[in-house]
Amino acid sequence: MTTTKKALLLFTSAIMVSLLIGLAMAQNVSVTCDPEIIRLPGGSTTITVTSDKGAIGLMTVFQPNGDSSTVPIHVRAGGSVSKDYPDDFPGGSTMQLGEYTVRVALLGLIWVRVFRVTFTVIPELPLGALMATTTSLTALIGIVAVKHLRTKHQLE
């Protein structure tokens, strides 16, 4: 073999080894929202980014109407960073019902997570709902009874 072919073979082998090592050291990044469902408008959620490699990136939250808020993040190797939405985001708000998209740009890739703002009414006591129903039915019976008595007295 000529020295050129040997050098080319050595160079190709070095590239293959570096690619295999790069694949073995793939980054592990996770993005979480806690809670994923905000029960009342105006509530907040904590967005946490965890990475096995240190990196600087951006965290962007898109509101249902298309507005967005972005903050820079710095994750240390093997660590995590948390941001509270909307408190840590300039112009952020959870007053709109719907789906909010979180995009984290880190290590040259983008991770996406979703949280929702809903409006749920939970009765404080089941007895309250029962009493409201009973009151409505009693009022209806009372109105029917009074009308019946009035028409009975007018006929006599």
C-alpha positions as CSV (number, residue, x, y, z in Angstrom):
1,M,0.0,0.0,0.0
2,T,1.1,3.4,-0.8
3,T,1.5,6.1,1.9
4,T,-1.4,8.0,0.5
5,K,-3.8,5.0,0.7
6,K,-2.5,4.3,4.3
7,A,-3.2,7.9,5.3
8,L,-6.6,7.9,3.7
9,L,-7.5,4.6,5.5
10,L,-6.2,6.0,8.8
11,F,-8.2,9.2,8.3
12,T,-11.4,7.3,7.5
13,S,-10.9,5.1,10.5
14,A,-10.4,8.1,12.8
15,I,-13.6,9.7,11.5
16,M,-15.6,6.4,12.0
17,V,-14.3,6.1,15.5
18,S,-15.2,9.7,16.4
19,L,-18.7,9.2,15.0
20,L,-19.2,6.1,17.0
21,I,-18.0,7.8,20.2
22,G,-20.3,10.8,19.4
23,L,-23.2,8.4,19.1
24,A,-22.3,6.7,22.4
25,M,-22.2,10.1,24.1
26,A,-25.6,11.3,22.8
27,Q,-27.2,14.1,24.9
28,N,-30.0,13.3,27.3
29,V,-32.3,16.3,27.7
30,S,-35.8,16.3,29.3
31,V,-38.3,19.1,29.5
32,T,-41.2,19.0,32.0
33,C,-44.1,21.2,33.0
34,D,-45.6,20.9,36.5
35,P,-48.5,21.0,36.5
36,E,-49.4,20.2,32.9
37,I,-53.0,21.4,33.4
38,I,-53.6,24.7,35.1
39,R,-57.2,24.6,36.4
40,L,-57.8,28.4,36.5
41,P,-56.7,31.2,34.3
42,G,-53.9,33.3,35.9
43,G,-52.3,30.2,37.5
44,S,-48.6,29.2,36.9
45,T,-46.5,26.2,36.0
46,T,-42.9,25.3,36.5
47,I,-40.9,24.4,33.4
48,T,-37.8,22.4,34.2
49,V,-35.0,21.5,31.7
50,T,-32.6,18.8,32.7
51,S,-29.5,17.9,30.6
52,D,-26.5,15.6,31.0
53,K,-24.3,18.1,29.2
54,G,-23.8,21.8,30.0
55,A,-25.4,24.2,27.6
56,I,-26.8,27.7,27.0
57,G,-30.1,28.0,25.2
58,L,-33.5,29.6,25.0
59,M,-36.9,28.7,26.5
60,T,-39.9,30.1,24.6
61,V,-43.6,29.8,25.5
62,F,-46.2,30.3,22.8
63,Q,-49.6,31.4,24.0
64,P,-52.9,30.2,22.3
65,N,-53.2,33.6,20.5
66,G,-49.7,33.3,19.0
67,D,-47.9,35.7,21.4
68,S,-44.6,34.4,22.8
69,S,-42.2,35.0,25.6
70,T,-38.5,34.0,25.6
71,V,-35.9,33.7,28.4
72,P,-32.3,32.6,28.2
73,I,-31.3,29.5,30.1
74,H,-28.0,28.0,31.3
75,V,-28.0,24.3,32.2
76,R,-24.9,23.0,33.9
77,A,-23.6,19.5,33.0
78,G,-25.8,16.9,34.8
79,G,-28.0,19.7,36.2
80,S,-31.3,21.3,35.6
81,V,-32.9,24.8,35.5
82,S,-36.4,25.7,36.4
83,K,-38.5,28.7,35.3
84,D,-42.0,29.6,36.5
85,Y,-44.4,30.7,33.8
86,P,-45.6,33.4,33.7
87,D,-43.6,35.0,36.6
88,D,-40.1,34.5,35.0
89,F,-41.2,35.4,31.4
90,P,-41.6,39.0,30.4
91,G,-45.0,39.6,28.9
92,G,-46.1,36.0,29.8
93,S,-49.7,35.4,30.9
94,T,-52.0,32.4,31.5
95,M,-55.2,34.4,31.3
96,Q,-56.2,32.7,28.0
97,L,-57.8,29.3,28.0
98,G,-56.1,26.8,25.6
99,E,-52.8,25.0,24.8
100,Y,-49.5,26.7,25.5
101,T,-46.4,25.3,23.6
102,V,-43.0,25.3,25.3
103,R,-40.0,25.2,23.0
104,V,-36.5,24.7,24.4
105,A,-33.5,25.3,22.1
106,L,-30.5,23.6,23.6
107,L,-27.4,21.8,22.2
108,G,-28.5,22.6,18.6
109,L,-31.8,20.8,18.9
110,I,-35.4,21.8,19.9
111,W,-37.5,20.1,22.5
112,V,-41.3,20.7,22.6
113,R,-43.7,20.3,25.6
114,V,-47.3,21.4,26.0
115,F,-49.3,22.6,29.0
116,R,-53.0,23.7,29.1
117,V,-55.1,26.3,30.9
118,T,-58.7,25.1,31.5
119,F,-61.5,26.4,33.6
120,T,-63.0,23.7,35.8
121,V,-65.7,24.4,38.4
122,I,-65.6,22.0,41.3
123,P,-68.5,22.2,43.8
124,E,-67.3,22.7,47.3
125,L,-70.0,20.4,48.8
126,P,-72.2,17.9,47.0
127,L,-74.9,19.0,49.5
128,G,-74.8,22.5,47.9
129,A,-75.7,21.1,44.5
130,L,-78.5,18.9,46.1
131,M,-79.9,21.9,48.0
132,A,-80.0,24.1,44.8
133,T,-81.9,21.3,43.0
134,T,-84.3,20.8,45.9
135,T,-85.0,24.5,46.2
136,S,-85.8,24.8,42.5
137,L,-88.2,21.9,42.6
138,T,-89.9,23.2,45.7
139,A,-90.4,26.6,44.1
140,L,-91.9,25.0,41.0
141,I,-94.3,22.9,43.1
142,G,-95.2,26.0,45.1
143,I,-96.0,28.0,41.9
144,V,-98.1,25.1,40.5
145,A,-100.0,24.8,43.9
146,V,-100.7,28.5,44.1
147,K,-102.0,28.6,40.5
148,H,-104.2,25.6,41.2
149,L,-105.6,27.1,44.3
150,R,-106.3,30.5,42.6
151,T,-108.2,28.8,39.7
152,K,-110.1,26.6,42.2
153,H,-111.3,29.7,44.2
154,Q,-112.2,31.6,41.0
155,L,-114.5,28.8,39.9
156,E,-116.4,28.7,43.2
